[in-house]
Amino acid sequence: MGSELAETITENRIVYYLTEDGLYYPDLKLTEGTHYSIGKCSTVKN
């Protein structure tokens, strides 16, 4: 009669994975090679 947790859940278009400690963590991915302005006088450079 044990309740099983789903291995993955999706909420608000974000996928969460169940880990060994019983917590869900989001699968976040950062885009690579982005260059954009972060203010009037600054830019981000990779």
C-alpha positions in Angstrom: 0.0 0.0 0.0 3.0 2.3 -0.5 2.5 5.4 -2.5 4.8 5.7 -5.5 5.9 9.1 -6.7 6.1 9.9 -10.4 9.7 10.0 -11.8 9.0 13.2 -13.7 6.4 15.9 -13.5 5.7 18.8 -15.8 4.3 22.1 -14.5 4.3 25.4 -16.3 6.3 23.9 -19.2 9.1 23.0 -16.7 10.1 19.3 -16.3 11.0 18.2 -12.7 12.9 15.1 -11.9 12.6 13.0 -8.7 16.0 12.4 -7.1 17.1 9.8 -4.5 16.4 12.2 -1.6 12.7 12.3 -2.6 12.7 15.9 -3.9 11.9 17.2 -7.3 14.4 19.4 -9.1 13.8 21.4 -12.3 15.7 20.5 -15.5 16.9 24.0 -16.4 19.1 24.6 -19.4 21.0 27.7 -20.3 21.3 28.9 -23.8 24.9 29.1 -25.1 26.5 31.8 -27.0 24.1 34.6 -26.2 25.2 38.2 -26.5 22.9 40.9 -25.3 23.0 44.3 -23.7 22.6 44.5 -19.9 22.2 48.3 -19.6 23.0 51.5 -21.3 26.8 51.2 -21.1 27.5 47.5 -20.5 27.5 44.3 -22.6 27.9 40.7 -21.8 30.7 39.0 -23.6 31.5 35.2 -23.7 
